[in-house]
Amino acid sequence: MFVEMKVRGLALDPLSNMPIIILRDEEDKRSLPIWVGIFEANAIALELEKIATPRPMTHDLIKNIIETIDAKLVKVVVTDLRENTFYAVLHLQVGETEYTVDSRPSDAIALALRVTAPIFVDEDVVRRAKSLDDSTKDAESIKAAEPIKADDPERLKEWLENIKPEDFKA
């Protein structure tokens, strides 16, 4: 069983100084934090803020390729959580054939945002991620971190303008 989730914002983990994508279900009952790198967070933030770049970024290039070959990103699915690493797949449709392609969740989410494809998470992954959060101090730090919400463009823009690589050093 899968649950559809949306990107609700980005946050910075105060303990590790790593960016976090916050996914939430439609009812705002369940959330899933996914730690990502600075470049991945930047790619997602650029799309959330609808900031155009002078040349296509990697995820824009992939979107352009998909559109050029008349393919469609049907959905992305976060499928697994192993050793604190999330796994995802892209579901691409070309003609009548659907292909699944292995992906990092951050790349899958960045691409899904660009083509407005739905994001799904396996229920088991949500459960296992929650049980990991409940047993670690990181859960408290995430709850304490104030996320930059996808619908708060001013804070997101400020975050993008002020972010520096040294902010992400442990």
N, C-alpha and C positions, 0 to 999 in steps of 0.2 A: 504494500500500500504506500502511496506517495501523497505528500501534502504540498500544495502550491504555496510558495513563499515569495515575498517581494523584498527588494533591498530597501530597508528603512533608514539606513544611514551608515556612516563610517565613524569609527571611534579610534582613539589611540590608547592602547593598553599601558597604563602608568607603570607597571612593573617591568615589562619587556620593551616598552617604547615601540611596539610593533602595531601597525594599523590593523584594524578589525573591520570586516564587513558584517553588518548586523542584518540578518534575514529574519523576517517575521511572517507568520501566517496571516490570512485575511482577518481572522477574529482577534488578532493581537494576543492570543493565548500562549503561543509557543514562539520562541526565538532561537536562532542558531547563530552564534558568533563564529566567524571563520577568520583566523589570523592569516594575513597576506603580507607580501613584501611591499616596499614603498612604490615601486613602479606599477605594480598591479593595482594598488590603492589609487594611485594617480590616474590610471586609465579609467577606473570606475568613476572617480570623482569628476574627471573631465566630462564624461557622458552624463552624469547626474546633473551637472551644472550647464550642460549643453554648450561647452566651450569648444569652438572650432579651432583646429590647429592648421597651420599653413600647408602642411603635407599630411597625408594619411598616416595615422599611427597604426601599429600592428593589427589591432582589433578592427580598425576602419578598413584596412586592407583585406582582412578576411571577409568582412561584410561585403565589400565590393566584389570579391571573387565569387562569393555565394550568389549575389545578385546577377553577376555577369553570366554565370553558367545556368541561370534559371533554377537554382536550387533554393531550398527554404530551410531555415533552422526552425524545426517544429517545436523543440523544447530542449532545455538542459535539465539534467538530473544529477543531484549530488547523491551518489550511489553507495558510498562506503566511508568508513572511518577506521583506519588501521594505524596503530602506533602514533596517534595524535596527528595523522595526516588524512585529510579529506580527499576523496576521489569523485570525479564527475565524468559524465559522458554528454556529448552533443548528439542530438537526434536530427540528422539531416535528411531531407527528402529531395531526391533527384528523380524527376518523372514519377513513376509509380513505386520506385524503390526507396526504402528507408535504410540509412546507414547509421551506425553508432560509432562515434569517434572518441577515444580516450582524451580527457582534458583535465587540466588543473581547474578546480572550482572557480578561482579568480578569473581565469581566462574565459571560462564558460559564462560566467556572470557578466563580465565586461561585454562579451559578444551578444548575449541575450538582451542586455539593455539597449544596444545599438540597433537591433532588429525587432525589438519589442516581442521577444519570444518568452513564454512562461518559464519560470524557474521552479523545479520540483525538488523535494528532498525526501529520501526514503525515511519512512516513519522510524525504522530501527536506528538510523543514523541520528535522528533528533533525540531519541531516547538515550542512546549511548553517549552522545555529546553532553546531554544534560547530566547524566550520572558522573561523567568525568568532571564537569564544571562543579557539581555539588561537592566533590571530594577534593577540590583544590582551592588554594588561595586565590588563583586567577579569577575565579568566579566573582569573588568579592570585589576585586579590582575593576572588573568589567562593569559590575553594577555601579561602582563609584565613578567610573569614567562617564563623562557626559557625551553621548554620541552626537555627531553632526548629522542631522536628519536630512534625508533626501529632499524633503519639502522645505528646507531652510536654506535657500540659495545664498543669502548673505554670509552666514556662518561657514558654509561649504567653500565659497569663494575666498573668504578670509583664510581658511585652513589651507587651501591650495596655494595662496600667495605667500604664506609664511612658512610652509613646510620646507625643511632642510634635511639633507641626508644624515647629518649628525644627530637629528632628532630620533633616529631609529637605531642608534648604537646601544647595545646592552651595557 
